[in-house]
Amino acid sequence: MSALQRLRDTIARLRGPGGCPWDQEQTHASLVRCLIDEVSELIETIDRGDLVHMREELGDVLIQVYFHAQIAAEAGEFDLEDVANDVNEKLIRRHPHVFGDHAKLDTAGQVVTKWEEIKSQEKKNGPAQSGLFKPQPPVLPATMFAEAAWKQSGKKTLPVPESAQAAAIEATAADLDPQTLGERLWVLVAAARSRGLDPEGALRHHTQTVMRDVEKLSH
C-alpha cells in the first residue's frame, strides 16, 4: 500500500465510527483557518530555505487536502480521485505545447501568456463574471489582493482613476529594488501599528476603492 493510500485511510479512520471526536466535528468551513495556518507555516520554511521542515509542512498542507476530500466524499459530492483527475486534466489542457500538437513555447513569458489565454477561454464556459475584475479570495493577503487588482488593470488597459495614483507609482518604481521595497514596507507597517492603524485593512480598503473607481470610469 502506498503512503498516499495509508494517509487517505488514516483520515477516513479519524472521521469514521470510533474515530477522533475533533476530526469528526470538522466541516469545510471550520477547517479554513487550519488551511491558512498550515500554508503560512509552509511559506515560512520556503522563505528560510529550510528543506527539512518544508517536507513536514508540505505534509500538513496535504492533510488539509485529504481532509476536505474525505468530508466531500462522505457527503457524496466528490472524492480525492475526482480532485486529482480534475487538476491533472487542467494541467494537460493548459500545456498544449507539451501534451498537444501546438507550437513549442521557448520562454516562461510565452507559457504564461498561453496559460492565461486558455484560462480565459475556460472562464467563458464557466459562471458569468460580474464586473471588470476577476473575483479574488476574501482571505487573500492585502498585498496580493492589491497586486492582482493592479495586474488586471494593466492587462485590460482599463482607465486609471486618481485613486490609483499612477504618477506616484511610476516615480516610486523607478528606484525600487527588493531590498528597498522591503525597507519601505517595513517602515509603513511599523508606522501604521505605532499609530494604532491596521495596515492590512487599510490596503485592502484602498484597493477596493480603486477597483470601484475603475468600474465607474469604465461604464
C-alpha positions, 0 to 999 in steps of 0.5 A, spaced: 500 500 500 502 506 498 503 512 503 498 516 499 493 510 500 495 509 508 494 517 509 487 517 505 485 511 510 488 514 516 483 520 515 477 516 513 479 512 520 479 519 524 472 521 521 469 514 521 465 510 527 470 510 533 474 515 530 477 522 533 471 526 536 475 533 533 476 530 526 469 528 526 466 535 528 470 538 522 466 541 516 469 545 510 468 551 513 471 550 520 477 547 517 479 554 513 483 557 518 487 550 519 488 551 511 491 558 512 495 556 518 498 550 515 500 554 508 503 560 512 507 555 516 509 552 509 511 559 506 515 560 512 520 554 511 520 556 503 522 563 505 528 560 510 530 555 505 529 550 510 528 543 506 527 539 512 521 542 515 518 544 508 517 536 507 513 536 514 509 542 512 508 540 505 505 534 509 500 538 513 498 542 507 496 535 504 492 533 510 488 539 509 487 536 502 485 529 504 481 532 509 476 536 505 476 530 500 474 525 505 468 530 508 466 531 500 466 524 499 462 522 505 457 527 503 457 524 496 459 530 492 466 528 490 472 524 492 480 525 492 480 521 485 475 526 482 480 532 485 486 529 482 483 527 475 480 534 475 487 538 476 491 533 472 486 534 466 487 542 467 494 541 467 494 537 460 489 542 457 493 548 459 500 545 456 498 544 449 505 545 447 507 539 451 501 534 451 498 537 444 500 538 437 501 546 438 507 550 437 513 549 442 513 555 447 521 557 448 520 562 454 516 562 461 513 569 458 510 565 452 507 559 457 504 564 461 501 568 456 498 561 453 496 559 460 492 565 461 489 565 454 486 558 455 484 560 462 480 565 459 477 561 454 475 556 460 472 562 464 467 563 458 464 556 459 464 557 466 459 562 471 458 569 468 463 574 471 460 580 474 464 586 473 471 588 470 475 584 475 476 577 476 473 575 483 479 574 488 479 570 495 476 574 501 482 571 505 487 573 500 493 577 503 492 585 502 498 585 498 496 580 493 489 582 493 492 589 491 497 586 486 492 582 482 487 588 482 493 592 479 495 586 474 488 586 471 488 593 470 494 593 466 492 587 462 485 590 460 488 597 459 482 599 463 482 607 465 486 609 471 482 613 476 486 618 481 485 613 486 490 609 483 495 614 483 499 612 477 504 618 477 506 616 484 507 609 482 511 610 476 516 615 480 516 610 486 518 604 481 523 607 478 528 606 484 525 600 487 529 594 488 527 588 493 531 590 498 528 597 498 521 595 497 522 591 503 525 597 507 519 601 505 514 596 507 517 595 513 517 602 515 509 603 513 507 597 517 511 599 523 508 606 522 501 604 521 501 599 528 505 605 532 499 609 530 494 604 532 492 603 524 491 596 521 495 596 515 492 590 512 485 593 512 487 599 510 490 596 503 485 592 502 480 598 503 484 602 498 484 597 493 477 596 493 476 603 492 480 603 486 477 597 483 470 601 484 473 607 481 475 603 475 468 600 474 465 607 474 470 610 469 469 604 465 461 604 464 
